[in-house]
């Protein structure tokens, strides 16, 4: 049953992208919406103007508990912690929690694909979206409109945790369309519906400052499978223990992907002798050579394999999938080449907000590396990253709030055993200039911080943009 939103009192916490989209959609559908944000009037002037005329009540500068007195439902924007007093009070009062993705899933009329993971989900979601757009919008997929007696071209929508929230488009979606969502652990915590095709790319330490333990974080990710039916499909990485250990929770069809040949009885995408392949039952299909993938690093090959498995589950034509992969150049702030200057190649991997992601970036290069590391720590371990850096990195430039913690961790390696040099910078801009002094022709300077951006920037995208601008200014 779809919710009747007429006169339902909804309190939304967070007036960023997801909160604004949700407030607009709920207002259109008759809800009485209050939008609360910690920021003040001046910072949210543009947001308020964008929703003028929708009859939304604004509560700025905090989240007073009395807002709950007039709330039938509390909706959390991405990143709003469950530990907030107003959230805990809502739970105590029995007020249900939701979010924009949950409400989207309640009303979406078409097939859905949901993709989650600690790393790689934006790249994979974007690539699957490219496959879908080629399959659906380039005329390779047609459906018959019986009432009009004509062929119509279905549409592919991509969003969720990236781009536009799909609630902005759900009222225009039709049953023959497809919706592809990137889903974060924050969104999944409140969700009680699963997509038709649910993919878990990996589960490695991340967001422990929010979830507290790996068990809680894994439980949040696993919710993407929890509400599937026997008619649905799950896609799990065979190479990542965190994802593969959830296979017992799969309710329908299971596909996998791996950097190694699949054992008997497993279906999915895999790499063998430099060739990407697809297998289902006794049917085997060679896809393309690894060298045709434009992206650097094994982790990106895994993302491509995941996309093939997801696309196969969705029934995309092979040509559409192959064309999308061969032309895919990646997503900004993910191992993005900024420039080559004085024989040094500068890469922006600002999306690396956990040590595991920085490790994947480091493994993508054979060249000598000058690594820019830091930002804000998420209560994650740095030891494995620094051990890998000791094998693969020549110089580390530390910046941001996490610098001291990383430096202490590096000291644990022992000065006699540490092969990389260590430099401290006051902020990212100074780190760029220190790296420029250190780097030599043939080196790679890699911004792959391992920490979040919030100590200095609005988000990882702003950090990557500022890094790019400062690198371009070098002369």
N, C-alpha and C positions, 0 to 999 in steps of 0.2 A: 504493500500500500504506500502510495506517495503521500508525503506530509501535506496537509492543508495549512498553508502559511498565513492565511487570512487572520490578521490581528494577533498572531503569535508573537510573543515578546522575546526578542533575541538580543543578547549582549555579546558583542564581538570585541575581543581583546587584540589590539594591534592594528594600526591603520596603515600598513604597508600594502604591497601589491595584492596579496591574498585577501586581507581584511577588506580592502576597498572593493574588490570584485564581489565578495560575498555580500557586503552591505548593499551594493547596488542591486544585485540579483534578488535578494530577499525583499528589498523594498518594492521592486517591480511586482513581486508575487504576493504583496499584501501584508508582509510582516512589519511589526513595529520595532525598528532597529535602533539600538544604542551602540555607538562605536567609541571605545575607550582606548586611550593611548597615554603612555608616560610622558610623551613630548608635549610641548606647549603650543599655544595658538599660532605663534609666529612660524614655527617649523612646519606646521601642518596647514598653512594657509592654502597652498596649491591643492592639497588633498581635499580640503573642505569645499573649495570652489568646484572641483571635479564632480562632487556629489550634490551640488546645490540643486534644489528642486525635488529631491527624493524624500524629504521629510525625515531625515536621519537626525537623531539626537546625539550630540557629541559630549564626551566627558574626558577632558584633557588634563594632563599634569599628574596623573595617578590613576589607581584602580580602587576607589573606595568600596568597602564591602556592601554599603547600602545600595549599590547598583544591582545587587542580586535580588533585592526586594521586589523588583519589577522585571524579573527574568524567568522565562520558561525554559530557556536553552542558553548555554554558554558555548561560544565558538572561539577556538584559539587559532590565531595566525601562526604560521611556521616560526619556530624558535621561541615561542612564548613558553616558559618553563611551567611544568605541573606543580612546582614547589611554591609558586606565587600564593600568597595568603588568600587572594580572592578565588583561585582555582580550588585550593583545599577546602575553603568554606563552601563553595558550590557543591563539591562532592559530599561534604558532610550534610548539606541540606537536601541531597538527592536530586539536584538539578543536573540533567544530562549534559555531557560534553560532546561537541562535534567540531567539524572544520569544513573548509570549502571543498576538499576532495571527497569527504564522506557525503556531503549534500549533492555534489556532482554525480557521484555513483548512484545515489537514490533516484535520480531523474534521467540519467543518460539513456537514450533509446537504442544505442548501437553497441556493437562489439567493442570491448575495451582491452587494452594491453597495459599492464603496470610493470614498471622496472624499478628495482631498488638495489642497493648495495652500498658498501662503505666507500667504494671508489669506482669510477668508470660509468656511473649511471647516466650522466648528462651526455657523454660521448655516445653511449649505446642508444639512448633514447633518441638523440638527434639523428643518428644513422638509421635506426628503424623508421623514424619519421620520413627520412628521405626515400627509403625503400617504399613506404606506404604511399607517398605522394606520387611516385613514379607508377606504382601499381594501380592507384585509384584515379589519379587526376590526368594521367597521360593517355587515358583511353584504353588501357590494358584491361581494366575491370569495368563491366557495364552490368546494370540490372534493368529489368523490365518494369516500367511503371504501367501497371495494368489499366489504371483509370485513364491515363493519357494515351496508352497504346504506343509508347515511345521508349527508346533506350535513354537512360539517364546515367550520368557519371557520378559515382559516390565520391565523397570527400574524405580526406585524412586530416585529423586535428592532432596537434602535438602541444603538450603543455604540462600542467601540474606544478611540480617544484621548479620548473624552468619556464621562461617565456611568460606568456599570458596565462592566467588561470583559466581553465577550460569552461568554468561557469559563464564566462563572458560570451560563449558560443553555443552552450548546450541547447538553448531554445530553438536554434536553427538546425540542429543535428537531426538526421533522418536514420531510420533503422539500417539502411544499407551502408552508412558511413562507418568509420573506425576512429577511435580515440586512443591516443598513446600518451600515457602519463609517466613522468618521473615522480616517484614517491619516496619521501624521506622517512626516517624513523619517527620524526616528530609528527608527521601527518598520519602515519600508520597507527600510532598509539590510540587514536580516537576512532579508528575505522572499524565498521562491522559488516563491510561488504568487500569482496575480492574481485579483481578483474578476471575476465575470461582467460586471459593468458597472463600469468604472473611469473616474473623472472627475478631471481636473486643472484646477483653477479658474484658477491663475496661478502663476508662478514668478518672484519678485522677491527681492532680497537679504534673507536671513534666516538665522539660525543659523550665520553664518560663523565664529563662535567655536568651533563644533563641527565643521563640515565643512571649514573652511579656505579653500575656493575656491568660486566660483559653479558651476564645472564639476562639482565633487564633489557639491554640493547638488542641482544639476539631475539628476545621475545617480541620486541616491537617490530623487528624486521620480519619475523615469521608470520605476523598477522596478515601479510599479503597472501598467504596460502590458506589461512584458517577458514575462510568462508567460501572457498571454491566448491564446485560440485563435481560429480563424476564426468560431466561433459566438458570440463575445463582442462587447461594445460598448464603445467608448471615447468619452468626452465631453470635448472640449477647448475652451477659450476661444478664440474667433477673434480677440479684441481684445488678448490678452496674448501678446507674442512668445515668452516663455519656454515657455508651454504649446503654442501653435500650431506652434512649430518642432519639436515632437515628433510631428507627424502622420505622418511617414514610418515611425514605429515601431508604428503601429496595425496589428494583425494581423487584425481583424475589421471590424465595422461602425463608421463614424465619424459621430458627431453633434457639433454645435457650438452655441455660443450667442454672441450679439453684441448690442451696443447699436445696431447699424446693420443695414439690410436685407442679407440674405445674397446672395452672388453665385450665379449659376446653378450648379447641381450640388451645392450644399451643403445638407444637411438639419439641422434643429435649431430652436432658439427664438431670436427676435430682437425688437428694438424698432423700430417704424416709426410716425412721426407720433403718438407718445404711446400706442400700442397694442402690447401684447405679443402675438406671433404664434408659431405653430408650423408648420413646413413639412417635408414629406417627399415627395420626388419631385414629382409634380404636385398633390399634396393640400396645401391651405392651410387653416389653422384659426386664426381670431382667438381670443385667450384672454381678456384683460381689459385695462382701461385702467390705465396706469401710476399714476394718482391713487388707485386702489383699494389699492395696496400701502401698508401701514401704516408701513414702515421708511423712515428718511431716507437720502438719498445715492444717487448713481449706483452705488456699489459694491454696495449692497443690491439694486438692480434687477438687476445682473449675477448676484447670488446667486439671485434668484428665477428668472431666465431659465435658469440652470444647473439649478435644481431641476426646472423644467418639462421640460428636455431629458432629465434623468435619469429622471424619472417616466414620460415617454413611452417611453424605452428599456425600462423595467420593465413597461410595459403597464398602468399605473394608469389607472383610469377618469377621464375629464376632470372630472367633477363633484367627485371626491375631491381632485384637484389644485387646482381653483379654490377650493373651500371652505377648504382648508388655507392657501392664500396670503392670502385675504381676511381670515382670522381670526388670522394670524400676527403676533404683537407683538414678535418678536425674542427674543434670548437675553440673560440678565443679563451686565453688564459690557461690552456692545457697543452703544455709543451709547445707553445707557439713561438716560432722563430721571429724575433723582433728585428734584428739587423745583424750584419757582419761588419765589424769596424776594426781596422788595424789587424786583420787576420783572426779576430776573436768573434765567435758566434754567440749571441745573447738570446736566451730563451726565457719566456714568461710562462711559468707553471704556478701562477698565483692560486689556482684551485687547490693546490696541495695544502690542506689545512690539518693534516694529520701525518705523523711520521711515516706511516705505511705508504702514503701516497708519494712522499718524497723519495722513499726507497725505490718505488717503481720508476720514478723519473731518473734517478741516478743510474739504474740498470739499463736505461735506454741509450747510454753513451759509452763509446770506447775511448773518446778523447779525454785529455786531462780536464778536470772540472774545478771551477771556482764556484762554490755553493753558497748562496745567500739563504740563511736559515734563521727563523725566529718568528716574531709575531706574538700572539697570545696563546699560552699553553691551555690545553683542554684536559689536564690531569691524565695525560697519556705518557707511556714510557718512551724514552729517547735512546735507550741503550742499543737496541738492534740497529737503528739508523746510524748511530755513531760508529758501531763496529763495521757496518758496510762502508761508511765514509772512509774508514781507516784503510780499506782495501781499494777504493775507487776514486777518492776525492783528494786533490792536492792542497786546496785552501778552503777554509770555511770563514765567511764573514757573518757574524752574528748581529742581529738587530732586534729591537722590540722588547716587550716584557719578558719573553721566554729566554732571553739571552743568558741571564745569570744561571738559570736552571740547566740549560744546555751546556754551558761552560763547566759547571760542576760535574755534570755527567761525563763530559769529555775528560775531565781530570781523573776520573776513575779508570780510564784506560791505562794510565801510567805514562809519564812523559817519555820514558825510554821506549815504549811500544807505539806511541802515537806518531803517525807519519804525515798527517796533515798539519798545516799551520792554522792558527786561530786568531782572528781579528774581531774586535768589538766596534760597532758603529752605533751612533745615537738614534738613528732612524733609517728607513729604507733609502732615502735619498743619499745620505752619507754612505750607506752600504754600497750603493751603485758606484759612487766615486772611488771608494776604497778598492772595489773589485776591478775597476778600470786601471788602477795603479798596479794591481797584482798580476792581472791576466797577461799572458804572452801569446804571440801568434800561434794558432793551432789549438788554443784552449776553448772551452765552452764555459760561459758564465751562465749559471742556472739559478733563477729565482724559483725555488721550490721550498717554501718556508717551513712546512710542517706544523705551523700554528695558524690560528685564525687571524683576521685582519683588524679586529675591532679595537685593538689598542691604539691604532693610528688612522684607520680608514673606516668608511661606512660598511664595506663588504669586500670580498675577494676581488670582485670585478673592478672596483675603484682602485684597489691596490695594484692590480695588473695594469690598469690604464696609466696610473701615475708612474709605475716602473717603466712602461713602454715610452712614455713621454721623456722621462729623465735619461733613458738610454739613447733616444733619438737626439737629445741635446748634446751628447758627448762630442767633443771636437778637439 
